Amino acid sequence: MPELPEVETIVRGLSPDLPGRTIEAVRVLRPDVLRQPPRAFSAELTGRTFDSVSRRGKNIVARLKGDTVLVVNLGMTGRLLLLPEKGPETTHPAVRFTLDTGRQLVFDDVRRFGVLEVLSVSEWTTRSRRLGPEPLSPTYTARTLSAGLTESVSPIRSWLLDQRRLVGVGNIYANEALHVAGIHPRRPAKSITGGEARGLHRALRRTLRQAIANRGTTLRDYRDATGVPGENAAALRVYGRAGNPCPRCSTMIERIVFGNRSAFLCPECQPYDPGEQPSGEQP
């Protein structure tokens, strides 16, 4: 599933060209990606002009003139592509927006787990408030992270994936940040010490910023707004690298499964004994 860096890359690709453009026509090819009837969806958007494009967690948020917000969640395999006027056809188009320039904005999704929805500004504001803080926000400090961790006995990897606690982080970057911070993904969140929380805060921000600089991670389906793969896969330290040497100590990376998802770690750099209290903690 595309995570914060992939969605941010798409938003940055759309932002120079989409604001000021008017939607002249909407063609829904796969209604199952919509949260409302196709006719209502099309009627809400036809004739509307894009005002801005931004990101909230893993969501692309396009504000249009008037009381209208188009929210796009890419799901697992979704792509949002801004094609030239005579651009190539996409392989699995679900919704096509024809713009006043003749270009097309296409939501393409192989597995169709993505979702498009039209909301009012107040509806989107209410939903946004239910989401956790942005990890790259200047107001999201190590102290904020540490305070949140003390409230939960969930494994730290699961805690990081909970979009009510922290938005935008998925399995790839949770695994990567935990390796950088030297924390085992099964450690209970409340066992993370203050010092470890500071290290994890730095690791999260560093990992996400690096991935954004590399235009996201393409393992299979992800593409940016122009259809180009991201370049961050080569920078991954542990995710998907089971059986390869750890870049820090050369111990073989291991894969474990919990919470119905794979986790990747270095057993040397990220040790964990469930019966042992972490350093600095009292039983």
N, C-alpha and C positions, 0 to 999 in steps of 0.2 A: 504494500500500500504506500502510495506517495506520502511523504512526511513533510515536516516544516520546510526543509531546504528545497524540496522539489516544488512545492506549492509556491514558495517565495520566488523561485526562479521563473515559474510560469507568470506570476503576477508582474515581475519586473520586465518580462518579455512583452506583456500586453499593455502595460502602462503608457508607453510612448505613443501608441497608435489607437487605442480604443476610446479614451475620453474624447467627447465631441462627435463621435460617430453615431448615427441613427440606425436603428434596426428597421429595415424596410419589410422584411418577411421572416417568418419563423416556420420551419418545417420539422415536425416531430415524426421521426422514423421509428423510434422505439419508445412507446409511451411508458414502459415499465421503469424508465429512469426518472420519471417525473413524480412529484408528490401531489399533483393536482391534475384534473382532466386536461388533455391536450388543448382543447379549444380555449379554456380559461387561461392556460399558460400562455398560449400564443397571443390572445387578446390583450393580456396585461403588458406584453413586451413590444408588440408591433407599434411602430411609430415613436417609441421611446428613444431618448438619447443618453448614451453613457456619460456619466459625470466623473466617476473615478473607479479604480480597481485596486483592491487591497487584499490582505490576507488576515484571517483570524484562525489560529490553530492550523488545521489541515483544510480549511475552507477558503475558496476563492470568493470574494465578496465584491460584486459589481453594483455600484449605486447608479441609478438612472434618474434623470430629471423627474421631479414629482416624488410621490411617496412610494418609491419602488426600489426593491433590492433583489437582485438575482444572486442566489447562493449556489455555488457549485462545489460538491464534494466528489473527488475523483474516485472514491472507492478503492478497489485493488488495481484496476487496469485502465482507468479513465484517462483521457487526454483532452486538453482544451487547446485547439490549434487555430491560429489566425492565418488563413491561407491567402495567397495571392489571388487576384481576380480570375486568372486562368490556371490556378494551382492544381496539383495532383489530387486525385480522389483519395479519401481515407478508406481504410479497410472495413471498419465497423462503425459507421456514422450512426449516432442516435438522435442528435438534434442539430439542425443547421440554421444559423442566423445569417441572413443576407444583409450586409451593411450598405449604407448609401454610397460608399466608394466602389461597390461591386465586389469587394472582398467578402469572404465567408468566415465566420467564427463557427467552428465545428466541435461539438462534443462527441468524441469517438470512444467507444468502450467495448472491448472484446467480451468481457464477462457480465457487463451491465450491472455491477454492484454500485456504481456511482449514482449520485442523486442531484437533480437540478430542482430548484424551488424558487418561486417568486413570493416575497414577503413584503409587508409594509416596513417602514423604518422602525416603528415601535415594536413590531413583532420580532425583527432581527435584533434589536437592542435587548429585548427580554431574553432571547435565546443566547446571545453572546454573554450575558451576565451569568449564565449557568455554567459557562466554561471556565477552566482554571486560568491562571496567569500565563503570560507569554514568557518563555524562558530567556529570551534576548532583550526583554524590556529593561530599561535602566532601573526600574523600581523593583524588579525581581532580584532580591539580594540573596546571598548565602544564608543570612539569618532567616529570611522568609522560607527558604527551602528546608533548613534545619527544623524550624517550627512545625512545618507540615509533616515531616518525617516522624516526629515524636508521637504523632497521633495514630499511627498505623502499625499493625503487626504484619501487613502484607509483605511478600518478598519485594525487595527494592525495585527489581525489574518490572514487576506488576504495578507497583506504585507509579513509576515513571510513565507507564502506558495509560494510566487513568486520566482521561481528558478533563475530568472534573477537578483534578489536582494540578495538572500542568498540561498545557495544550501544545500540540504539534510534534511531540516526541513519540515515535513509534519504535518497533522492535529493532530496526537497524541501529538507530542512533542511541537508544538506551544501552544496547550491548557495547557499542563503541565507547560511550562515555564511561561506563562502568569499568571497562578495561583500563582506560586512561587513568581513572581514579583509583584503580587497584581494589575494587569492591566486588565481591562475588554476587552474581545476580539473584541468588536465593537468600541472601541476608535479609532478615526482617528489617523493614524500614526504620523502626524505632531503635534498632541496635546501632544505627549509623551515628557515630560521635560527631561533635561539633566540628572538629578538625577534618574529619572525613567529608562532612557536608560541604565545607568550604572547598575541598578538593573536587568533589563531585560537581559543584556549581561551576567551577572553572572549567572542568572537563566537558560539561554539557555545552557551555557557550563556545568553547574552542571547537568542539566537534561539529556543532551546527554551523558555525561561521565558516569553517573549512569546507563543509559540504556545499554551502551557498556559493562560495568562491569557485568551487569546481562545478557549479551549475547542476547539482543534484547527483543522485546515485541511480544509474541505470543497470539493473540486473537482468531485466527482460523487457518490460512494457513501457516504462516511463520515458517520455519525451518532453522537451521544453515547448514553448508556444509556437516555435517554427518547425517542430518535428525532429529536432536534433537531440541525440542521447546526451545524458549527463556524463561527467568525467570522474566522478568521485569514487567509483568502484575500486579503482586502483589504489586508493588511499585507505581502504577499510583494513582495520587491524585484526579483528576477530570474526566479524559477522560473515557467515558462509565459508569460513576458512578452517573448519575442523580437519585435523590431520596435518595442517601446515604449522611451521614453527612460529612461535610468538615473536613479534618484532622487537620485543624488549629483552627476553631471556632465552629464546629459542626452544623452550618447552613446547610440546605439541598442543595446539588448540583443541579443546574438547567441545562437544555438543551435548547438551542435556535438554530434556523436555519437561516443562511444567506449565500449568495454566494453559495447556493445549497449544503451546508455542515453543519453538526452539530457542535456546539461549546458547551463546558461544562465549567461552572464557578460557583464560590461561590458569591452570590449577596452581602454578607457582606464583604468579603475580597477583592472583585473586583467591587466596586460600579461604576456606570456610569450614569450621568445625561447629556443627549445630549445638554441641554441648559446651562450647567454650564461650565465655563472655568476651566481647571485644575490648581491646585495650582502652583503659581509662574508665570502664564501666564497672559498677559494683553489682553483685548478684542480688 
